[in-house]
Amino acid sequence: MPGRSSERRVAVSMSRLATATIHLGALRHNLARIREHASGARVMAVVKADGYGHGLERVARALHEADAFGVAAIADGQRLRAAGHRQRIVVLSGPDSAGDLAEMRRLDLDAVIHHQSQLDWLADDADGRPLRVWLKIDSGMHRLGFPAMRVPEVHARLAAMPNVADEIVLMTHFAASDEFENCLTARQIETFRTATEGLPGPRALSNSAGVLGWPDARGDWVRVGGLLYGLSVVEGRCGADFGYCPAMTLGTRLIAVNDLHKGDRVGYAATWLAPEDMRLGVAAIGYGDGYPRSAVAGTPVRIRGRTTQIVGRVSMDLVTVDLRDLPDAGVGDEVILWGAELPVETVAAHAGTIGYELTCGMTRRVLFMEDE
Ligand SMILES: *Cc1c(COP(=O)(O)O)cnc(C)c1O
């Protein structure tokens, strides 16, 4: 139908050029690789923050073989149930109010219980139907969780509640598992082991870096986010270094190519000075799309299969790039900001952050696409 296709053309030309392509095959590969790494442990696919910015429903569809999903908000659990997922869905910080318990039951969500206030809500909860509970223990991160000392008492209390399911998962979270030499993790593993000694129930300790670096912490469940998306938080290493594939390519196009004279200044605050006569490219992406304003001059980008760099400040809609080594580059050329050829971890290092923050930060203006 000609009418249809012209409608589609209009829709595409009205959108921005910035696109995030999500590689579903990479997501599936990464889940399989995690299973190898975590030899036999059940895998909770952590899909909070809209699947680390990759799109919750899309990611969950690709990862439908995960043993459970982990979310930070009940609303995400609702979206997963609406999409037809039937596996366990764990709300990683549990109920935020007594009223959340009814909603969690309605959606059949597992609750992490980490605080006295939540224990009190459960104790006062008139609903007799058993809720599945993950008891969170603070083994040294000092963010969420019951202190190790209280574990036997809290566990006994939960186990005696008729509205708590029989199997209570025992969990903790690492503060520094990405530093493979940091003895804090070894101490956390030991604190957790001692605190839970003799208690029944599956154990869940590791996040992504725990899976990579701490085989002692394998347990019965692993809770993995970053690696699913091919992301690593290990300093100086990207997901690909461990056999994981990046699940997002962020790209756009050059919309202008201009000649600069030596000494010309580029961009806001005129921070960058052309060291010689040169060609400059202008790419249609900026912090309004989620490309970080903190990315300094020298941050790599890929054009025509070669690495070049941004120059000047990142602005809301545009970045300027050095075309000195790309004499053939022209308007319309694709610019890759990150992806398989340019790890997002590298870009993040130039912006003083981690890859997770960058993929989470894509704005609604970015056009999402999928490939197998
Ligand atoms: C986010 C989160 C994870 C996943 O961490 P990654 O480093 O992305 O693997 C695991 N456990 C908890 C409690 C979390 O909040």
The ligand as a Tripos MOL2 file, in Angstrom:
@<TRIPOS>MOLECULE
LIG
   15    15     1     0     0
SMALL
NO_CHARGES

@<TRIPOS>ATOM
      1 C1         21.3820   -4.0410   40.4620 C.3       1 LIG1
      2 C2         21.5670   -5.1900   41.3730 C.ar      1 LIG1
      3 C3         22.2240   -6.3420   40.9270 C.ar      1 LIG1
      4 C4         22.8780   -6.4460   39.5680 C.3       1 LIG1
      5 O1         24.1360   -5.8290   39.5810 O.3       1 LIG1
      6 P1         25.0900   -5.9300   38.2990 P.3       1 LIG1
      7 O2         26.3750   -5.3290   38.7070 O.co2     1 LIG1
      8 O3         24.4370   -5.1190   37.2280 O.co2     1 LIG1
      9 O4         25.1680   -7.3580   37.9510 O.co2     1 LIG1
     10 C5         22.2980   -7.4180   41.7920 C.ar      1 LIG1
     11 N1         21.7490   -7.3610   43.0230 N.ar      1 LIG1
     12 C6         21.1220   -6.2700   43.4780 C.ar      1 LIG1
     13 C7         20.5580   -6.2770   44.8480 C.3       1 LIG1
     14 C8         21.0200   -5.1490   42.6870 C.ar      1 LIG1
     15 O5         20.4060   -4.0570   43.1510 O.3       1 LIG1
@<TRIPOS>BOND
     1     1     2 1
     2     2     3 ar
     3     2    14 ar
     4     3     4 1
     5     3    10 ar
     6     4     5 1
     7     5     6 1
     8     6     7 2
     9     6     8 1
    10     6     9 1
    11    10    11 ar
    12    11    12 ar
    13    12    13 1
    14    12    14 ar
    15    14    15 1
@<TRIPOS>SUBSTRUCTURE
     1 LIG1         1 GROUP 0 **** ****
